[in-house]
Amino acid sequence: MTVTVIREQDVLREAIDVLWEHLSPAKVVRLLATWQIGSGDYLTLRDQLFDEERVATLCDKVQAYQECEEERNEKRGETSP
């Protein structure tokens, strides 16, 4: 079996292309300005941000957010995809 290893640079280029397709230029530039690849301690940050969270509580929050967005869109006369 052969495994193809994708270069990090290729993955990064593809990710940036996706950002350009789906976000405004201002948002992409702002994200890239704050994105510091390879710095910081993700595990410590994750523990700080999600210390009391579980899959069920995160799922509830996502669902509540989506429902709120749907209500806002309905008030504006927009339909969800």
C-alpha positions in Angstrom: 0.0 0.0 0.0 1.3 3.4 -0.9 0.5 6.5 1.2 0.7 9.9 -0.4 1.9 12.6 2.0 0.5 16.0 1.2 2.8 18.9 1.8 1.8 21.3 4.5 2.2 24.2 2.1 -0.4 22.6 -0.3 -2.9 22.1 2.5 -2.4 25.7 3.6 -2.8 27.0 0.0 -6.0 25.1 -0.4 -7.4 26.3 3.0 -6.6 29.9 2.1 -8.4 29.4 -1.3 -11.5 28.1 0.6 -11.4 31.2 2.8 -11.3 33.5 -0.1 -14.3 31.8 -1.7 -16.5 31.9 1.4 -15.5 35.0 3.4 -15.2 38.7 2.5 -11.6 39.9 1.9 -11.7 41.9 5.1 -12.5 38.8 7.1 -9.8 36.7 5.4 -7.2 39.4 6.0 -8.2 39.8 9.6 -8.1 36.0 10.1 -4.7 35.7 8.5 -3.4 38.6 10.6 -4.4 36.8 13.8 -3.6 33.3 12.7 -0.2 32.4 14.2 0.6 28.9 13.0 2.8 27.0 15.3 2.5 29.4 18.3 0.7 29.1 21.5 -0.5 26.0 23.3 -3.7 24.7 21.7 -4.3 22.1 24.5 -4.2 24.7 27.2 -6.4 27.1 25.3 -8.9 24.3 24.6 -9.0 23.4 28.2 -9.6 27.1 29.1 -12.3 27.6 26.5 -14.2 24.3 26.9 -13.4 23.2 30.5 -17.0 22.7 31.5 -18.3 21.7 28.0 -19.3 18.3 26.8 -20.4 17.2 23.4 -24.1 17.4 24.5 -23.7 21.0 25.8 -21.9 22.1 22.7 -24.5 20.5 20.5 -27.3 22.3 22.4 -25.5 25.6 21.9 -25.1 25.0 18.2 -28.7 24.1 17.8 -29.8 27.1 19.8 -27.6 29.3 17.6 -29.0 27.8 14.4 -32.6 28.3 15.6 -31.8 31.9 16.5 -30.3 32.5 13.0 -33.4 30.9 11.4 -35.7 33.2 13.3 -33.6 36.3 12.3 -33.7 35.2 8.7 -37.4 34.7 8.8 -37.9 38.2 10.2 -35.8 39.5 7.3 -37.7 37.5 4.8 -34.8 35.3 3.9 -34.8 31.5 3.6 -32.2 29.1 4.9 -30.3 26.8 2.5 
